Amino acid sequence: MASSTPLALRAGIVAFSAALLASCAVPSGGANPPPPSPPPVAADFGVEARIRAIVAGMTLEQKVGQITQPDIRSIKPDEVRQYYIGSILNGGGAWPDNNKKASVNDWLKLSDAYYRASMATDMAVKIPVIWGTDAVHGHNNVFGATLFPHNIGFGAARDPALLERIGRATAAQVRATGITWAFAPTLAVVQNPRWGRTYESYSADPALVRSYGEAMTRGLQGRLGSPDSVLATAKHWIGDGGTFHGVDQGETRTTEADLFARHGQGYYGALAAGVQTVMVSYSSFTDTATGKVWGKMHGNQHLISGELKQRLRFDGLVVSDWNGIEQVPGCRKDHCPQAINAGIDLAMVPDDWKAFIANTVADVRAGRIPMQRIDDAVTRILRVKFRSGLFEASPATGPRPDPSVMNSDAVRELSREAVRKSLVLLKNDRNVLPLKRTGRILVVGKGADSLPMQAGGWSLTWQGDNTVTADYPNADTLLSALRKELGRANVDYSVDGRGVNPRRYSAIVMVAAEKPYAEMKGDIVFPAPLRHSARHPADLAALNRVSGKGVPVVTMLFSGRPVPANDLINRSDAFVAAWLPGTEGLGLTDMLLAGRAGGPRFDFTGRLPFDWPAADCLAANGPFQFRLGFGLTLGTKTKTPRLPVARQPVACPADSL
């Protein structure tokens, strides 16, 4: 491949960014924003001619193999050769040889095996396989990798330049394992914190999500084709954060104008940065202006082919979500001509891929899928592969970052900085924070010594469960970080506050925490109350045992969303929304503890990326205890009044969101 492709890509992105940002402004009326011009990536006509020649020389079976994406748990390298497979992925909790502790070298060996198999087919022109992975807060499937805060924390940091640096570091981690495609960033603009994927969203502010979509895409992709670049994925097209009651894979009810004005903004940012892949949402769309029920996004030709590809002129590839095609009416996991015709270029069929290939070949021969649609899908896939440099060399044996990028001092310090900037101070009566370094501290709460709770979902496993703290080497919990800072003898620990005398301590640090979760399992299903203590009563019980004893109490909440916590706030002298900070607990202690000279080392700069609810249920425009953008600094002089708390959590009569 000519080495001019990455240069053309960069030039096209620069020329396109200003035009897209201007042309895709939030519409003021009912019309969608006009299409951007010129396209985000300048065409390389030599490469395009080469792609046309390759596609013209392929058999139908070879083409269908290219649009098929199995999971590594269900396909051997030689089957990549046999079936002309175009892409593979590893889902959350999928590792080489099913070994959670697989080394970087293990990942490289498997990557090279798949690549070599793809280059050993009987095709006239060999097409390299591309591997995609959910690297959503660092290379989170890999044992020992530094994990950054989840997206909700970056939304609190309000620092696009920091996010771009995180993207660069993540890309280096991914490339170090021989993988060239990251399924990130998530660009959902979440409207209801019941959704279990809220922490994958940067903010409810579309403008912030837009700036972050651009920054993260720039960070991940860098100079495409270079040894430390990966393909970014804008996901999940479109409106996934607006589902009614926050139901995962649910129905987004709004006008099409609002769909683009609110939920499309992150895509405008990612497109401006030249994003090469887009993943389709599990959700459905109902247009409340017209009453039209469009149904599942995976079958929505209007929004995929019409809006994304034609109006927004996206010329990269569109990939389905995990078995997403089966949700289209009339479809199965292994068969869905409707989704391919709607504009899906690459079908993520993790297990049933052999049947999918056979059924899709039959669909084309029977005329249910036009050959032109298959040729377009393969063309897009090849275009992205050329742009990413796959035709140059195996990602596992060619130039790539050193494995040290997984947990180097530099990447850990970057994550530590991100943790500091992500924390939001909601209460600090009598200027309790920062804590003095003298005296003894009591740490309370299961989450204080739990990396699974501190890292959340998409951490080693899909849900972030079935792991223990020992599975995160080179990491610090809040407890271990405090002991590193103050000495083990000065920091005691109680899981639940039982049997301890709080008056023996100069301060108490309480950690309230959600259990780790991801999509599906993370929803707070309506009409359940949103209150943290309704779902995790042990946290409130532990706090009751140590608060009100004349010793200052600092509570830190690990959560993937804003949740009503007035009962916890009332029992705390200081309260910090810490979100899901990842592996670098020292970033937490940087903010909790004074410097050795007695003054603060850092100030709190984080601001809420979402409204923070006050009551157990949501209602239109409130009640909110703290509004989006709220956050105290250490210099803020406040005395927080007692916040209202209903005596018992109640089932919600209706959410208006």
C-alpha positions in Angstrom: 0.0 0.0 0.0 1.2 3.5 -0.8 2.4 5.3 2.4 0.6 8.4 1.3 -2.7 7.2 2.7 -2.2 8.4 6.3 -1.0 11.8 5.1 -4.1 12.2 2.9 -6.2 11.1 5.9 -4.7 13.8 8.1 -5.1 16.5 5.5 -8.7 15.5 4.9 -9.5 15.6 8.6 -8.0 19.0 9.1 -9.9 20.4 6.1 -13.1 18.7 7.2 -13.3 19.6 10.9 -14.2 23.2 10.6 -16.8 22.5 7.9 -18.5 19.8 9.9 -18.6 21.7 13.2 -20.2 24.6 11.4 -22.6 22.5 9.3 -23.8 20.2 12.0 -24.8 22.8 14.6 -27.8 21.9 16.7 -30.9 22.5 14.5 -33.3 25.2 15.7 -36.3 23.9 14.0 -37.5 20.6 12.7 -34.9 20.0 10.1 -31.8 17.9 10.6 -28.4 19.7 10.1 -27.2 19.9 6.5 -24.7 17.3 5.3 -21.0 18.2 5.8 -18.8 19.0 2.9 -16.1 17.9 2.0 -16.1 14.3 3.3 -14.0 13.7 6.5 -11.2 11.7 4.8 -9.7 12.7 1.5 -10.1 9.8 -1.0 -6.9 8.0 -2.1 -7.8 7.3 -5.7 -5.0 4.7 -6.1 -6.3 2.8 -3.1 -9.9 3.1 -4.3 -8.9 1.6 -7.6 -7.1 -1.2 -5.9 -10.1 -2.0 -3.8 -12.4 -2.1 -6.8 -10.1 -4.6 -8.4 -9.9 -6.8 -5.3 -13.7 -6.8 -4.9 -14.2 -7.7 -8.6 -11.9 -10.7 -8.2 -13.7 -12.1 -5.2 -16.2 -15.0 -5.0 -19.5 -14.5 -3.2 -18.2 -16.8 -0.3 -15.1 -14.7 0.0 -17.1 -11.5 0.2 -19.5 -12.9 2.8 -16.6 -14.1 4.9 -15.3 -10.5 4.9 -18.5 -9.2 6.4 -18.5 -11.8 9.2 -17.1 -11.2 12.7 -16.8 -14.1 15.1 -15.5 -14.1 18.7 -12.1 -15.6 19.5 -13.8 -18.2 21.7 -15.6 -19.7 18.7 -13.1 -19.6 15.9 -9.7 -21.2 15.4 -7.0 -19.5 13.3 -7.3 -22.0 10.5 -11.0 -21.4 10.2 -10.2 -17.7 9.4 -8.3 -19.1 6.4 -11.0 -21.6 5.5 -13.9 -19.2 5.6 -12.2 -16.0 4.5 -13.1 -14.3 7.7 -12.7 -10.5 7.6 -12.8 -9.7 11.3 -12.6 -11.2 14.8 -13.3 -9.7 18.2 -12.8 -10.6 21.8 -15.8 -9.8 23.9 -15.5 -8.8 27.6 -13.9 -11.7 29.5 -12.5 -13.4 26.3 -8.8 -14.0 26.5 -6.2 -16.2 24.6 -6.7 -19.8 25.6 -9.5 -18.6 28.0 -6.8 -17.6 30.4 -7.6 -14.5 32.4 -4.0 -14.0 33.2 -2.8 -14.2 29.6 0.4 -12.2 29.0 1.0 -9.6 26.3 3.0 -12.2 24.5 0.0 -14.6 24.6 -2.2 -11.9 22.9 0.5 -11.3 20.3 0.8 -15.0 19.4 -2.9 -15.3 18.9 -3.0 -12.1 16.9 -0.2 -13.3 14.6 -1.9 -16.7 14.2 -5.1 -15.1 13.0 -3.3 -12.7 10.7 -1.2 -15.4 9.1 -4.2 -17.6 8.6 -6.0 -14.7 6.8 -3.0 -14.3 4.5 -2.9 -18.0 3.6 -6.2 -18.2 1.8 -6.6 -19.2 -1.8 -7.8 -15.7 -2.7 -6.1 -13.9 -5.6 -5.4 -11.0 -3.2 -5.0 -11.9 0.4 -7.0 -9.7 2.8 -5.7 -9.4 6.4 -8.1 -10.0 9.2 -8.8 -7.1 11.6 -9.3 -7.7 15.4 -11.6 -5.5 17.5 -11.7 -5.2 21.3 -13.7 -3.2 23.9 -10.9 -1.0 25.2 -13.2 1.4 26.9 -11.1 2.6 29.8 -7.7 1.5 28.9 -7.0 -2.0 27.5 -9.4 -3.4 30.1 -9.5 -7.1 29.0 -5.7 -7.5 29.6 -4.3 -8.7 32.9 -2.1 -6.1 34.5 -3.1 -3.2 32.3 -3.6 0.2 33.9 -7.3 1.1 33.8 -8.4 4.7 33.5 -11.6 6.2 35.0 -14.7 5.3 33.2 -16.2 8.0 30.8 -18.5 9.5 33.4 -15.4 10.6 35.3 -13.9 12.3 32.2 -17.2 14.1 31.9 -16.6 15.5 35.3 -13.0 16.5 34.4 -14.2 18.7 31.5 -10.8 18.4 29.9 -10.8 17.3 26.2 -7.0 17.6 26.0 -6.7 15.1 28.8 -9.1 12.7 27.1 -7.0 12.9 23.9 -3.9 11.9 25.9 -5.9 9.0 27.4 -6.8 8.0 23.9 -3.2 8.0 22.8 -2.2 5.9 25.8 -5.0 3.4 25.2 -4.1 3.1 21.6 -0.5 2.2 22.6 -1.8 -0.4 25.0 -4.0 -2.0 22.4 -1.3 -2.0 19.7 1.2 -3.6 22.1 -1.0 -6.7 22.1 -1.3 -6.9 18.3 -4.8 -5.5 18.0 -5.7 -2.5 15.8 -9.3 -1.7 16.5 -10.9 -0.3 19.7 -14.7 -0.3 20.2 -14.7 3.2 21.7 -15.7 5.9 22.4 -19.3 5.6 23.6 -21.1 8.8 22.6 -24.4 8.3 24.4 -26.1 11.4 25.9 -27.7 9.7 28.9 -31.1 11.1 30.0 -32.0 8.6 32.8 -29.4 7.2 35.3 -31.5 4.0 35.6 -29.5 2.9 32.5 -26.8 0.5 33.5 -24.4 2.0 30.9 -24.6 5.5 32.3 -21.0 5.4 33.3 -20.0 4.8 29.6 -21.5 8.3 28.8 -19.4 11.4 29.3 -22.4 13.7 30.1 -26.0 14.7 29.6 -24.6 17.8 27.9 -24.5 17.2 24.1 -21.8 19.9 23.6 -19.5 18.2 26.0 -20.1 14.8 24.4 -19.4 16.4 21.1 -16.0 17.8 22.2 -15.1 14.5 23.8 -16.1 12.4 20.7 -13.7 14.5 18.7 -10.9 14.4 21.3 -11.1 10.6 22.0 -11.2 9.8 18.2 -8.1 11.9 17.6 -6.4 10.3 20.5 -7.1 6.7 19.5 -6.6 7.1 15.8 -3.6 9.5 15.9 -2.0 9.1 12.5 -3.7 6.1 11.0 -1.3 3.5 9.8 1.3 4.4 12.4 2.5 1.7 14.9 0.7 3.4 17.8 -2.7 4.0 16.2 -5.9 2.1 16.4 -9.3 2.5 14.7 -11.8 4.2 16.8 -15.5 3.3 16.9 -18.3 5.8 17.5 -21.1 4.0 19.3 -23.9 3.3 19.6 -25.7 4.8 16.6 -28.0 6.5 17.6 -30.0 7.5 20.7 -29.0 4.7 23.0 -28.8 7.1 26.0 -32.3 8.3 25.6 -34.3 5.1 26.1 -37.5 5.4 28.0 -37.0 4.7 31.8 -33.3 4.1 31.0 -34.1 0.5 29.8 -31.1 -1.1 28.3 -31.7 -1.9 24.6 -35.0 0.0 25.0 -37.0 2.5 23.1 -36.0 6.1 22.4 -39.1 8.3 22.1 -38.3 11.7 20.6 -38.5 13.6 17.4 -35.9 13.0 14.7 -34.8 16.6 15.0 -34.1 16.1 18.7 -32.5 12.7 18.0 -29.8 14.5 16.0 -29.7 17.7 18.1 -29.2 15.9 21.3 -28.0 12.4 20.6 -26.1 13.0 17.4 -23.7 15.6 18.7 -21.0 13.1 19.8 -21.0 11.7 16.3 -20.5 15.1 14.7 -17.4 15.4 16.9 -16.1 11.9 16.0 -16.8 12.4 12.3 -14.9 15.7 12.4 -11.9 13.8 13.7 -12.2 11.2 10.9 -13.6 8.2 12.9 -13.5 5.1 10.7 -16.0 2.8 12.2 -19.5 3.2 13.8 -21.3 0.6 15.9 -25.1 0.4 15.8 -27.2 0.6 18.9 -29.5 -2.2 20.3 -32.1 0.4 20.9 -35.2 1.3 19.0 -36.5 4.7 17.8 -40.0 6.1 17.7 -40.5 9.5 16.2 -42.9 11.3 18.4 -43.4 14.1 15.8 -44.8 11.7 13.2 -45.9 8.8 15.3 -43.7 6.5 13.2 -42.4 3.5 15.0 -39.0 2.8 13.3 -38.2 -0.2 15.5 -34.8 -1.6 16.1 -31.8 0.4 15.0 -30.1 -2.6 13.4 -32.9 -2.7 10.8 -33.2 1.1 10.3 -32.1 1.8 6.7 -33.1 5.4 7.0 -30.8 6.2 9.9 -27.9 3.9 8.9 -27.7 4.2 5.1 -29.8 7.4 4.6 -28.6 9.6 7.4 -25.1 8.3 8.5 -23.8 7.1 5.2 -25.5 9.4 2.7 -26.3 12.7 4.5 -23.3 12.7 6.8 -21.1 11.1 4.1 -19.6 8.5 6.4 -17.4 6.2 4.2 -16.0 3.9 6.8 -17.6 0.7 8.0 -20.7 0.1 10.1 -20.5 -2.8 12.5 -23.4 -4.4 14.4 -23.3 -4.9 18.1 -23.0 -8.4 19.7 -25.8 -10.5 18.1 -27.6 -7.3 17.4 -29.1 -8.5 14.2 -31.3 -11.0 15.9 -33.4 -8.2 17.5 -34.7 -7.1 14.1 -38.2 -8.6 13.6 -38.0 -11.8 11.5 -34.3 -12.3 12.1 -32.1 -14.7 14.1 -28.6 -14.6 15.4 -27.5 -16.4 12.2 -29.7 -14.8 9.6 -30.8 -11.2 9.0 -31.0 -9.9 5.4 -32.9 -6.9 6.7 -29.8 -5.7 8.8 -27.4 -6.1 5.9 -29.8 -4.2 3.6 -30.3 -1.5 6.2 -26.5 -0.8 6.0 -24.7 -3.1 8.4 -21.4 -3.8 6.8 -19.9 -6.1 9.3 -22.0 -8.5 11.3 -20.9 -9.3 14.9 -22.0 -12.9 15.1 -19.8 -14.2 17.9 -20.9 -17.9 17.9 -23.3 -18.6 15.0 -21.0 -17.3 12.3 -20.8 -20.5 10.1 -24.6 -20.5 9.8 -24.6 -16.8 9.2 -22.2 -17.2 6.3 -24.3 -20.0 4.7 -27.5 -18.1 5.2 -26.2 -14.9 3.8 -24.7 -16.6 0.7 -28.1 -18.1 0.1 -29.8 -14.7 0.6 -27.6 -13.1 -2.1 -28.2 -16.0 -4.5 -32.0 -15.7 -3.9 -32.0 -12.0 -4.4 -32.9 -11.1 -0.9 -29.7 -9.2 -0.5 -28.4 -7.3 -3.6 -24.9 -8.1 -4.7 -24.3 -4.4 -4.9 -25.0 -4.1 -1.1 -22.4 -6.9 -0.4 -19.9 -5.2 -2.7 -20.4 -1.9 -0.9 -19.9 -3.5 2.5 -16.7 -5.3 1.4 -15.5 -2.0 -0.2 -15.9 -0.2 3.1 -14.2 -2.9 5.1 -11.2 -2.9 2.7 -11.1 0.9 2.7 -10.7 0.9 6.5 -8.2 -1.9 6.5 -6.0 0.0 4.0 -6.3 3.3 6.0 -5.3 1.5 9.2 -2.1 0.0 7.6 -3.2 -3.6 7.9 -1.9 -4.5 4.5 1.6 -3.5 5.5 2.5 -6.2 8.1 1.1 -8.3 10.9 0.3 -6.1 13.8 1.9 -8.7 16.1 5.3 -8.7 14.3 5.5 -5.3 12.8 6.5 -2.1 14.6 4.5 -1.6 17.8 4.8 -0.1 21.2 6.8 -1.8 23.9 4.7 -3.9 26.4 5.7 -1.6 29.2 2.9 0.8 28.0 0.4 -1.5 29.8 1.4 -0.2 33.2 4.5 2.0 32.9 5.1 4.8 35.4 4.0 7.3 32.8 0.7 5.7 32.0 0.0 5.2 35.7 0.7 8.8 36.4 -1.6 9.8 33.5 -4.4 7.7 35.0 -3.7 9.2 38.5 -4.0 12.7 37.0 -7.3 11.7 35.4 -8.6 10.4 38.8 -7.7 13.7 40.5 -9.5 15.7 37.8 -12.6 13.5 37.8 -13.6 13.8 41.5 -16.4 16.1 42.4 -16.6 17.6 45.9 -20.3 17.8 46.9 -19.8 18.7 50.6 -16.9 20.0 52.7 -18.3 21.4 56.0 -15.8 23.0 58.3 -13.2 22.5 55.6 -12.6 18.9 56.7 -10.7 18.3 53.5 -7.9 17.9 52.9 -7.2 15.6 55.9 -4.1 16.2 57.9 -1.4 13.6 57.7 -1.0 13.4 61.5 -3.0 11.0 63.6 -4.7 7.7 62.7 -7.4 7.2 60.1 -10.1 4.5 60.1 -11.2 3.3 56.7 -14.7 1.7 56.4 -16.6 0.0 53.6 -16.1 -3.0 51.4 -15.4 -0.8 48.4 -12.3 0.7 50.1 -10.3 -2.4 49.4 -12.0 -3.7 46.3 -10.5 -3.2 42.9 -13.6 -4.7 41.2 -15.8 -2.1 42.9 -13.3 0.7 42.2 -12.9 -0.2 38.5 -16.5 -1.2 37.7 -17.8 -3.1 34.7 -15.7 -3.8 31.6 -12.7 -4.6 33.8 -11.1 -8.0 32.9 -14.6 -9.4 32.5 -17.7 -8.1 30.8 -19.6 -7.2 34.0 -16.5 -6.6 36.1 -17.5 -9.5 38.3 -15.9 -12.9 39.0 -12.7 -11.1 39.8 -10.8 -10.2 43.0 -8.4 -7.4 43.9 -5.5 -9.7 43.4 -6.4 -9.9 39.7 -5.2 -6.3 39.4 -1.5 -6.3 40.0 0.3 -2.9 39.9 -2.9 -1.3 41.1 -3.9 0.5 44.3 -7.2 0.4 46.1 -8.1 3.5 48.2 -7.0 1.5 51.3 -3.6 0.5 49.9 -3.0 4.0 48.6 -3.7 5.5 52.1 -1.4 3.0 53.7 1.3 3.9 51.1 0.9 7.5 51.9 0.6 7.4 55.7 2.1 4.1 56.7 0.2 0.9 57.5 0.3 1.5 61.3 -1.6 4.8 60.8 -4.5 3.4 58.7 -6.9 0.8 60.2 -9.6 -0.9 58.2 -13.1 -2.2 59.0 -15.4 -3.6 56.3 -18.6 -2.7 58.2 -17.6 -0.5 61.1 -18.5 -3.1 63.7 -16.6 -3.4 66.9 -14.5 -0.2 66.4 -14.3 2.9 68.5 -14.4 5.9 66.1 -13.1 8.3 68.8 -9.7 6.6 68.6 -9.1 8.2 65.2 -8.5 11.6 63.9 -10.7 11.0 60.8 -12.8 8.4 59.2 -12.9 7.7 55.5 -16.0 5.8 54.4 -16.4 4.2 50.9 -19.9 3.5 49.7 -19.8 1.6 46.5 -22.0 -0.1 43.9 -21.2 -3.6 42.9 -19.6 -3.8 39.4 -22.0 -4.1 36.5 -22.3 -3.5 32.8 -25.1 -3.5 30.2 -28.3 -5.4 31.0 -27.4 -6.3 34.5 -26.7 -2.7 35.6 -30.2 -1.3 35.1 -32.1 0.0 38.1 -35.4 -1.3 36.7 -38.4 0.9 37.0 -40.2 1.3 39.4 -37.4 0.5 41.9 -36.1 3.5 43.9 -32.8 5.0 42.7 -31.5 5.7 46.2 -28.1 4.1 46.8 -28.9 2.8 50.2 -32.0 1.1 48.9 -29.8 -1.2 46.8 -26.8 -1.2 49.1 -28.1 -0.9 52.7 -24.9 -2.2 54.2 -23.2 1.1 53.3 -25.7 3.1 55.2 -25.5 0.7 58.2 -21.7 1.0 58.2 -21.8 4.8 58.1 -24.3 4.9 60.9 -21.9 3.0 63.1 -19.1 5.5 62.7 -20.7 8.9 62.1 -21.9 11.3 64.7 -19.2 10.4 67.1 -17.3 13.7 67.1 -14.8 12.5 64.5 -14.9 14.0 61.0 -16.3 11.6 58.4 -15.3 11.8 54.7 -17.5 9.6 52.4 -16.4 8.7 49.0 -19.0 7.2 46.6 -17.9 4.8 43.9 -20.8 4.7 41.4 -21.5 4.5 37.7 -24.1 7.2 37.8 -25.5 10.0 40.0 -27.8 8.5 42.6 -29.9 9.9 45.5 -27.6 9.8 48.5 -28.9 12.4 50.8 -28.9 10.0 53.8 -25.2 9.3 53.2 -24.4 13.0 52.7 -26.2 14.0 55.9 -24.1 11.6 57.9 -20.8 12.9 56.4 -18.8 16.0 57.0 -17.4 15.8 53.4 -18.8 13.9 50.5 -17.0 13.1 47.2 -18.5 11.7 44.0 -15.6 9.5 42.8 -17.4 7.6 40.0 -15.4 4.5 38.9 -11.8 5.7 39.1 -10.0 2.6 37.9 -6.7 1.2 39.1 -5.0 4.3 40.5 -6.1 4.7 44.1 -3.3 7.2 44.7 -5.2 9.7 42.6 -7.9 9.5 45.3 -5.4 10.1 48.2 -3.9 13.0 46.3 -7.2 14.8 46.9 -8.0 13.5 50.4 -4.7 14.2 52.1 -2.9 17.4 52.7 0.6 17.8 51.6 3.5 17.3 53.9 3.7 21.0 54.6 0.0 20.9 55.7 -1.7 22.6 52.8 -3.6 21.1 49.9 -1.6 19.3 47.2 -4.4 19.8 44.6 -7.8 21.5 44.5 -11.1 19.9 43.4 -11.8 20.9 39.8 -14.4 18.3 38.9 -18.0 19.3 38.0 -21.0 17.1 37.8 -21.6 15.8 34.3 -25.2 15.0 35.1 -27.9 16.4 37.4 -27.7 14.7 40.7 -31.2 13.5 41.9 -32.5 14.3 45.4 -35.3 11.9 45.7 -35.9 8.2 45.0 -37.7 8.9 41.8 -37.1 11.1 38.7 -39.4 13.8 37.6 -39.3 16.4 34.8 -36.9 19.2 35.8 -36.2 17.8 39.2 -36.1 17.4 42.1 -32.4 17.6 41.8 -30.1 18.1 44.8 -27.2 19.3 42.6 -27.4 20.5 39.1 -25.1 19.5 36.2 -22.0 21.6 36.5 -22.0 21.8 40.3 -18.9 21.1 42.3 -17.1 22.7 45.2 -13.5 23.7 45.6 -11.5 23.6 48.8 -11.8 27.3 49.0 -15.6 27.3 48.9 -17.0 28.3 52.3 -20.2 26.3 52.8 -22.4 24.8 55.6 -24.6 22.2 54.0 -28.0 22.1 55.6 -29.6 18.8 56.4 -30.9 17.4 53.1 -34.4 16.0 52.7 -34.7 12.3 53.0 -37.9 10.2 52.8 -38.2 7.8 55.8 -38.2 4.8 53.5 -37.4 4.3 49.8 -40.5 4.1 47.8 -41.5 2.5 44.5 -41.7 5.1 41.8 -45.2 5.9 40.4 -43.7 7.2 37.1 -40.5 8.6 35.7 -40.8 11.3 33.2 -37.5 10.6 31.7 
